[in-house]
Amino acid sequence: MGKKHKDGKDGKKAKKKKSHDAVSGSGLAAAVVNAARSMRTVLSRNLLATGLYAGQDGVILALAEEGGLTAGALANRLGVKAPTMTRTIGRLEAQGFVERRADGTDGRLTVVHLTEAGHASIEKITEAGRLSEQQAAEGLSEKDVRNLLKLLRAMDENLHGAGPDDARDSEKTVADEI
């Protein structure tokens, strides 16, 4: 059994969720959005040599990892709406990076596959991403980057499914306050 303090507590701090009311309005959302926008701009610039635009790289990398996928599966995987994915696939097809083929087992489905040009772009996409990350992390230690990743993942987890119906701990949403 651990040492007891004068107040009778065992010295271990009870873990409880921290209130972040003090940081409300501190510009967290703006900072995250601006950093994401800057990262996307740098990635777009680094992808120019491949003939791709930001967003198209994710489709190619998903197809490289999974093989052929339907437009719906790609949209779900990349978190975009089906019409957006359909337009992206159309552009990639016109550029020669992907092709659509009938599914071998279900003729009603169309599956998107990489072409030779699509496969050839993977290494360049990977390099563009690496250069973008390197530029973003300039001046940060490895520990800083690990902590940043941990914090961003925690934020993302906090925000997944956080809609008006999912308010936690009876917190008011913006819609409730209007």
C-alpha positions as CSV (number, residue, x, y, z in Angstrom):
1,M,0.0,0.0,0.0
2,G,1.3,3.5,-0.9
3,K,2.2,6.3,1.5
4,K,-0.7,8.3,2.9
5,H,-0.6,12.1,2.9
6,K,-1.8,14.2,5.8
7,D,-5.1,14.6,4.2
8,G,-5.6,10.8,4.0
9,K,-5.2,10.5,0.3
10,D,-2.7,8.0,-1.1
11,G,-0.9,10.6,-3.3
12,K,-2.2,9.2,-6.6
13,K,-4.0,11.8,-8.6
14,A,-7.4,10.6,-9.7
15,K,-7.6,10.9,-13.5
16,K,-10.5,13.1,-14.5
17,K,-11.2,14.9,-17.7
18,K,-9.8,18.3,-17.8
19,S,-12.1,21.2,-18.5
20,H,-10.9,23.3,-21.4
21,D,-13.1,26.3,-20.9
22,A,-10.1,28.5,-20.4
23,V,-8.9,27.8,-24.0
24,S,-12.2,28.5,-25.5
25,G,-11.8,31.1,-28.2
26,S,-8.0,30.6,-28.1
27,G,-7.9,30.1,-31.8
28,L,-7.3,26.3,-31.7
29,A,-9.7,25.6,-34.6
30,A,-8.2,28.4,-36.7
31,A,-4.6,27.2,-36.0
32,V,-5.5,23.6,-37.0
33,V,-7.4,24.7,-40.1
34,N,-4.6,27.0,-41.2
35,A,-1.9,24.4,-40.7
36,A,-4.0,21.8,-42.7
37,R,-4.5,24.4,-45.5
38,S,-0.8,25.2,-45.5
39,M,0.1,21.5,-45.6
40,R,-2.3,20.9,-48.5
41,T,-0.8,23.9,-50.4
42,V,2.7,22.5,-50.0
43,L,1.6,19.0,-50.9
44,S,-0.1,20.4,-54.0
45,R,3.1,22.2,-55.0
46,N,5.2,19.1,-54.4
47,L,2.7,16.9,-56.4
48,L,2.9,19.2,-59.5
49,A,5.7,17.1,-61.0
50,T,3.5,14.0,-60.9
51,G,0.7,15.7,-62.8
52,L,-1.6,15.2,-59.8
53,Y,-3.5,17.5,-57.5
54,A,-4.0,17.2,-53.7
55,G,-6.8,14.7,-53.2
56,Q,-5.9,12.7,-56.2
57,D,-2.9,11.2,-54.5
58,G,-5.1,9.7,-51.8
59,V,-7.1,7.8,-54.4
60,I,-4.0,6.4,-56.1
61,L,-2.5,5.4,-52.7
62,A,-5.8,3.7,-51.7
63,L,-5.9,1.8,-54.9
64,A,-2.2,0.8,-54.6
65,E,-2.9,-0.6,-51.1
66,E,-6.3,-2.3,-51.8
67,G,-6.2,-3.1,-55.5
68,G,-9.5,-2.3,-57.3
69,L,-12.2,-0.5,-55.4
70,T,-15.6,0.8,-56.3
71,A,-16.2,4.6,-56.3
72,G,-18.4,4.2,-53.2
73,A,-15.7,2.3,-51.4
74,L,-13.1,4.9,-52.3
75,A,-15.4,7.7,-51.1
76,N,-16.0,6.0,-47.8
77,R,-12.3,5.2,-47.3
78,L,-11.2,8.8,-48.0
79,G,-14.1,10.5,-46.2
80,V,-15.6,12.3,-49.2
81,K,-19.1,12.2,-50.8
82,A,-19.8,9.9,-53.8
83,P,-20.2,12.8,-56.4
84,T,-16.9,14.2,-55.4
85,M,-15.2,10.8,-55.8
86,T,-16.9,10.3,-59.2
87,R,-15.5,13.6,-60.5
88,T,-12.0,12.8,-59.1
89,I,-12.1,9.4,-60.7
90,G,-13.2,10.9,-64.0
91,R,-10.2,13.4,-63.9
92,L,-7.8,10.6,-63.0
93,E,-9.1,8.5,-65.8
94,A,-8.8,11.4,-68.3
95,Q,-5.2,11.8,-67.1
96,G,-4.5,8.1,-67.6
97,F,-3.8,7.2,-63.9
98,V,-6.9,4.9,-63.4
99,E,-9.3,2.9,-65.4
100,R,-12.8,1.6,-64.7
101,R,-13.7,-2.0,-65.3
102,A,-16.7,-4.1,-64.7
103,D,-16.5,-6.2,-61.5
104,G,-15.6,-9.8,-62.3
105,T,-18.2,-11.3,-60.0
106,D,-21.0,-8.6,-60.1
107,G,-21.5,-7.1,-63.5
108,R,-23.6,-4.3,-61.9
109,L,-20.5,-2.9,-60.2
110,T,-17.7,-0.8,-61.8
111,V,-14.3,-1.1,-60.1
112,V,-11.5,1.4,-60.4
113,H,-8.0,0.1,-61.0
114,L,-4.6,1.8,-61.4
115,T,-3.1,1.9,-64.9
116,E,0.7,1.6,-65.5
117,A,0.9,5.4,-65.2
118,G,-0.9,5.2,-61.9
119,H,1.5,2.6,-60.5
120,A,4.4,4.6,-61.8
121,S,3.2,7.7,-59.9
122,I,3.2,6.0,-56.4
123,E,6.9,6.5,-55.7
124,K,6.6,10.2,-56.7
125,I,3.5,10.7,-54.5
126,T,5.3,9.1,-51.6
127,E,8.3,11.4,-52.1
128,A,6.0,14.5,-52.4
129,G,4.4,13.5,-49.1
130,R,7.7,13.0,-47.4
131,L,9.0,16.4,-48.6
132,S,5.8,18.1,-47.3
133,E,6.1,16.4,-43.9
134,Q,9.8,17.3,-43.7
135,Q,9.0,20.9,-44.4
136,A,6.2,21.0,-41.9
137,A,8.4,19.5,-39.2
138,E,11.3,21.8,-39.8
139,G,12.7,23.0,-36.5
140,L,10.7,20.4,-34.5
141,S,12.4,17.6,-32.6
142,E,11.4,14.0,-33.1
143,K,9.7,14.2,-29.6
144,D,7.8,17.3,-30.7
145,V,6.5,15.5,-33.8
146,R,5.5,12.4,-31.9
147,N,3.6,14.6,-29.3
148,L,2.0,16.6,-32.1
149,L,0.8,13.4,-33.8
150,K,-0.5,12.1,-30.5
151,L,-2.4,15.3,-29.9
152,L,-3.8,15.6,-33.4
153,R,-5.0,11.9,-33.2
154,A,-6.7,12.7,-29.9
155,M,-8.4,15.7,-31.3
156,D,-9.6,13.8,-34.3
157,E,-10.9,11.1,-32.0
158,N,-12.7,13.7,-30.0
159,L,-14.3,15.2,-33.1
160,H,-15.4,11.9,-34.8
161,G,-19.2,11.8,-34.6
162,A,-19.3,15.0,-32.5
163,G,-22.6,16.3,-33.9
164,P,-25.4,18.0,-32.1
165,D,-26.9,14.6,-31.1
166,D,-23.6,13.5,-29.6
167,A,-23.0,16.3,-27.1
168,R,-21.1,14.8,-24.2
169,D,-21.7,15.4,-20.5
170,S,-24.7,17.5,-21.1
171,E,-22.5,20.2,-22.7
172,K,-24.4,22.7,-24.7
173,T,-23.8,22.8,-28.5
174,V,-23.6,26.0,-30.4
175,A,-27.1,25.2,-31.8
176,D,-28.4,24.9,-28.3
177,E,-27.2,28.4,-27.5
178,I,-28.7,30.1,-30.5
